[in-house]
Amino acid sequence: MKYEIYGVYLIDFKQNLGGELSGKHYAVIVGDLTKPDNTILVAPMTSKKSGKKYRKGFTINCKDYQSNPSYEKAFVRVNKLREVSVNRIYGKKIYSLSQEDIYKLKESIKNIFYID
């Protein structure tokens, strides 16, 4: 199966430790498929709840992508970039990021990793 960079997919991060993301979450693919190990680089997403502070990433408006989202906004956790096996990806692409959100993603990566 071909995976689209900047596409959003449902991924099972399984059980992890400490502050690591666990369970099923949407994630943005930010890197090409690595062969022969069949892994891909993703930025996990989480629902954005009002009154809670989020850092080291950016917010997207879910209504721009879905007609009836569970939450109005989601936060792309760029500081939690991780490599996952393609076997953790469930189903097909949910949607692709807009050019505006792709720009936000690239800027967030630059800021977190201090790239000029």
N, C-alpha and C positions, 0 to 999 in steps of 0.2 A: 504494500500500500504506500502511496506517496503522501507525504505530509507537507503542508504549506507553511512556509515561514510567515509569521505574524497571524497565523490561523489559531483559533481558540478551540481546544479539545478538552474532553473530560478525561482526567487522569487519576488513577488510584495510586496515591502515595503510600498506601499500606500503613502499618504501625511504625512509628519512629520514636525517637527519644527527645526529651527536653523541649526546646523551642522549635524543633523541626516540624514541618507541616505533615499531618497525618490524614488518612482517609481520602475520599474522592473530592477533588476540586477541579474547577476549570483552570487551564493554564495556557499561556501564549507560547507558541514555539518560537524561539529566538535563534536557533542554530540548525544547520543542515544535519541530516542523518549521518551518523558516524558508522562506517563499515570497517571491519567485519563484526563489530560488537553490537550493532543495531541499537544504538542509543541516540538520544536527541536532547538538546539543551532547552529547558523551559523556564518560564517565569510564572509561578503559581499565582492564582487570583483568590481573593476572599471577598465575601459580601461586606459592604461598608455600612456599618451601623451608625446612626446619628449619635453624636456626643462622644464618640471614641476617636482618639487621635491615631493617625497612621503616618508612618515615616518610611523613607527610602523606597519610593515607588511613585505611582501616580494613579489617579482616579479616572475611571471611565463611567459614562452614563449608559447604563444597561438598556434604557429605552431607545437608544440609538441603534441597538442591535437586535433586541427582542421585543415582540409586541406585548407580552405579558410577563415581565421578569419578576422573580421573587423579591428582589431588592432593586431599588431605583439606581443605586450606584455600586460599583465593585472597585476593589483596590488591587492593582497589579503589584505584587511584592517582588520588586526587582532585586532586593537584597537577599532573596531566598532562591536565586537562580540555582538550578540543579540539573544534572544529567539523569535521565530516566530511560529505561528500556522501552522500546516501542510496544512491548507486551503489556505495559501498564495503561496504554491508551484505549479508551472505550469508544467504539463507534467512529462515526465520521466527524468532520469538522463542523463545529456549531456555527461559527461565523468568522469573518476576517476583520482585523482592526482597520479602522479608517486611516487615511493619510495623517490626519491630525494626531490620532492616538499612537501611530507608529513613530511620529516625531517625538511625542512625549516619552515613549519607551526608550528611544535612542538617547535622548537627553538624560533620562534617569540613569541609564547604564553609564554614561560619561561621568555623571556626578558621583555615583557610588564608587566607581573604580578610578576616579581622579584622572580621567582622560581629557586631554585638551582638544 
